[in-house]
Amino acid sequence: MKDLEWFPPIPERRATSAAPLIWSALAGTCLGLLLLARGHRFVAIFAWVVTLLLGICLHSTPLRGPILRSFRWLGTIVGRVATITLLWPFYVLVFGGVRLVLGLTRIDLLDLRLPSTKPTYWAAAVPEQQRAKYYDRLYTIGPARRESRRRTWAAGAIAFLLFLAAGSELILGLMGFGHPIVYRVDPRVGYYPAPNQDVHRYGGNIHINAFGMRSGNVAAPKPADAYRILMLGDSTLYGGSYLDQSQIYASRLEGLLDRARGALPGPPRHVEVLAMGVNAWGPQHELGYVDEFGLFQASLVMVMAPPNDAYRPLYGIGSLPFYAEGHRPRFAWQEFWDHLEWQYGTRTTAAREQAKVSRQASDVLAKGTAAWLEIARLAQAQGVRVDFEFLPNEDEAREGHASSATQQVLDALLPDLAAAHVTYAYPLAMFRNELGVPHLYHDAVHLGAAGHRIYAAYLRDRVLQLAMR
C-alpha cells in the first residue's frame, strides 16, 4: 500500500512564454508609431500605455490582479456615468413618455388585459409531432450539448469578428482613413487632384475645385473686377489634410488681401487666390499644368515651394498611397492596409531609389530650374508679373543658413531670375525670428497652423509691395 500513489504528483509550473509579450509589444509599438506619424499624439500615447499594461498582465502574476481590479473599477465608474448621462434621460423621456401616452389612450400593446372574448391566457400546446424531435435531448444530453456548444462558439466568434470589423472601420474612419483625395493621371502634368472633391480628413475640410486646386470655385476667365493670384507649388502650398481649408496660407492671404484691396491696382472688388499645390510636385509638374490650363488670366503668378523641389523629376506621388480616379478605397481598412504596404515597400526600396536619384541629381536639377524659368518666361510673355517665394525648412531656419542642397539650387537659379527681372524672396530671417511660436512647423518641411498664419501675413505685405511697383 505504501507504494500506491494516493494523490497524483503536482506538475511543476512551466515558465511563462515570452512570445505573447513580444508580439503584443511589437503590435502596440507599431500602432503607436503609425498614430504618431499621423499626428495623433494622445492616441499614440494611449496605445503605448495599453501595450505596457498588457505586457505587465501577461508577464507578472502579482501585478495582474491589481491592474484588472483597477480596470474593473474604472469600467464600473464609466458605465455608471454613461448610464446616468445617456441611458437614464433616454429611459425617463422615451419610455416614460410612451407609458404616459399608452396610459392616457388605454392602448394595450402587450395584451395584458383579458378581453371578454378570450376565456383564458393559456395558449394551446405545441403538437406532439413538433415536440417529439426534442425528447431525446432530455435524456441524451452529451451530443446535444456538444452540438449546442459548437454552435454557440461559432456564433460568438462570428459576432466578435463582425463587431471587431465594424468597430475598427468606425475608428479608422474617424481618423480619416477611407476618404482619400483621388488624383487624375495626366501625361503632360503627371498627376493632380481630380476635380470637384469635398473631403473631411484628419480633422480638416478639403475642397478641390473644377481645376484641381484646393481653392474655392472659380471661372477660367477672370472677372473684370477681380485681382487674381495663381500660386503654383507642392504640399507646402496644399497645406496637408491636417489643416482645414480656411487655415492654409492661400485662403488666409485671400481674406487679408480682400480687406486691403484698396491698395491693389484697380482697385478690385474682390481678390481670388488660386492655390494649385499638389503633394510631391516639382517644377516639371507645375510647367505641365501651366501648358495645359494656362495662367487663368492672373494678375500675379507666384511659385511657392522649397528650393529642393527642383530635384524632383516628373513622377507620381512618392510618400503616400496613390488613388487614381475610379479606384477610391471602399473601406477604411483597405486604405489602412495600403498605407502599411506602401510604408514597407518604401523602406525596402529606399536605399536603391536614393542611389538612383543621387546619380541623376544634376540632370534633374538642370531640368527643374529650366522648367521654373520657362514658367517665368510664359508669364512675362503674357504681361503677367511673376514672383518666386522660396520656403525655408525648419532646420535651415534654426541654423540660420541654407543647406548645401538648397544653396546649390539658389546658385543655379537666382542669377537667371535676376537677369530676367523676376522677383524672388527667401524669408529665412523672418522664420528664424518666429521659431519660438508653437506649431510654426508641422514637421521638418511643412508649416503648422501658426506657420500658415504668419506666412499669410508676410505674403500680404509682399503682394502689396509688388503691386506698387
Buried (B, 14 or more C-beta within 10 A) or exposed (E): EEEEEEEEEEEEEEEEEEEEBEEBBEEBBEBBEBBBEBBBEEBBEEBBEBBEBBBBBBBEEEEBEEBEEEEEEEEEEEEEEEEEEEEEEEEEEEEEEEEEEEEEEEEEEEEEEEEEEEEEEEEEEEEEEEEEEEEEEEEEEEEBEEEEEEEEEEEEEEEEEEEEEEEBBEEBBEBBBBBBBBBEEBEEBBBBBBEEBEBEBBBBBBBBBEBBBBBBEBEEEBBEEBBBBBBBBBBBBBBBBBBBBEBBBBBBBBBBBBEBBEEBEEEBEEBBBBBBBBBBBBBBBBBBBBEEBEBBBBBBBBBBBBBBBBBBBBEEBEEBBBBEEEEBBEBBBBBBBBBEEBBEEEEEEEEEEEEEEEEEBEEBBEBBBBBBBBBBEBBBEEEBBBBBBBBBBBEBBEEEEBBEBBEBBBEBBBEBBEEEEBBBBBBBEBBBEBEEBEEBBBEEBBBBBBBBBBBBBBBBEBBBEBBEE
